[in-house]
Amino acid sequence: MTTAIATDVGRLLGGRGISRWFLAPARAHLWDSRRRPSGRRCASDVVATKNEPAQTRTSEKSKEQQQRGHNDDHGQAVMLPGAKTVIDYYSWAYVWPRAVRFWNRDLCVATILWFWHKRLQREVRQEIPVGSKVLQASNVYGSYTQNMAKHIGPLGTFDVIDVMPIQVEQAKKKLQGLPQASARLADAANPGGNPPYDACISYFLLHEVTSKQKREIVNALLNHVKKDGGKVVFIDYHRMAMLHPLRPVMHLVWALLEPFARNLTRFNVWDYAEKPYSFTWTKKTMFWGLYQKTVATAIVPKYDEP
């Protein structure tokens, strides 16, 4: 196993410049880190350089769509809106096949989450009853996806979506033999499917999208659960304690690789909701504030008697 990991690391780094990993996230962080959760357009949403010829941008975009997108009914390459951020900032993690093969291991997930991955998975399962109808807003590396499908059981349904075709393929492989589970290509900002769901899950998704996308995803998931007790579970990063021993390390990681993560240290998840008063909100922090579980539960509407 060690040899396989070492081989994948060598291949992953061999054909790509390390600076490409760091420069784009660092630029986006400068624009987006202090952006409030409002409807205003973020400068980080604009990826194409203004000085670049329009014709070049168009041809590169078409080529990128053909490589990373999917085909519509007319056979034309189509890229979902959320896929643009993934391709521009997270190709090193979610797009390159060698990268996907390398990161899609429980050992990698455990290391990234400082070996809190099992505890965080248990926190999600505590909120989801067996037999529920659940929407998972993105594919998750490691064994999380199949563990959730097994927890829901054959009496429920587990619908996994992702904006990248390669991630959908990975999810389908993990869910083989679990008829209650399925995976499809969709954007978390417009999940589609068969709502309303008993619960929707956002598992370390919000810290990887822009402020505008955070708002769109939060509201889309809130609108996809039942109005009488439906839940949306958000597991993500949080503002850690000032004396947290990992504080310098995490801030360095966020600055270099996770340009949109620091907004979650400044704002609560409900700050992105258009109608937060329609839900009851609970927040639990873990590991001295590094992680959070925020749960939105739809309030049962009460009608005045005539």
Beta strands, then each sheet from edge to edge (+ up, - down):
strand 1: 70-71
strand 2: 77-78
strand 3: 133-136
strand 4: 157-162
strand 5: 181-185
strand 6: 199-203
strand 7: 231-237
strand 8: 279-286
strand 9: 291-298
sheet 1: 1+ 2-
sheet 2: 5+ 4+ 3+ 6+ 7+ 9- 8+
end
